[in-house]
Amino acid sequence: DEVNDGVADSTSWLAITAPFYCYKVIIQNRSATIGLKLRRDSTRAASEITLEPYEVKIIGATGSAAARFKSGDTICAFQSVSGSVAFNVTYER
């Protein structure tokens, strides 16, 4: 497993990519006051959800039981609701 910390701003979408083959990612909004927008496809507004402060979201690879995100796959994209927001992503092998 690997944990990465980051910061998203409110002006652009930040792509989150798999650093290695993994079957699940755990995303945590680390802000006490600011929401973190998440899109599975940064070009599709319909795929957008907002993680409230301290909320956690789990995204699993879909398909067969052996499904995995491949190294380099874009899993999702983040943008802050306003200002900057800290997050962490845990990648599980």
Buried (B, 14 or more C-beta within 10 A) or exposed (E): EEEEEEBBBEEEBBEBBBEEBBBBBBBBBBBEEBBBBBBBEBEEEEEBEEBEBEBEBEBBBEEEEEEBBEEEEEBBBBBBBEEEBBBBBBBEE
